[in-house]
């Protein structure tokens, strides 16, 4: 099991981005969270199998309708055992 921490830049707040991320993560069987940051970015932390995490990264680049993703900063690490998927 692996973990990704993704900082998503662009028009990603106020467009349903966190809910989109939660829904896609649930469909992929991933655990973690999505959180709005004060600088306008969204932080996504997800744990699961590498192929599922790679698919989530692909989906995060698209985002929901209304979002405009400009950049993803992705960091990989070992999973820590998160449960469920939350939005903050």
HELIX and SHEET records of a PDB file:
HELIX    1   1 UNK A   17  UNK A   28  1                                  12    
HELIX    2   2 UNK A   50  UNK A   62  1                                  13    
SHEET    1   A 5 UNK A  68  UNK A  78  0                                        
SHEET    2   A 5 UNK A   2  UNK A  11 -1                                        
SHEET    3   A 5 UNK A  42  UNK A  48 -1                                        
SHEET    4   A 5 UNK A  31  UNK A  36 -1                                        
SHEET    5   A 5 UNK A  85  UNK A  87  1                                        
END                                                                             
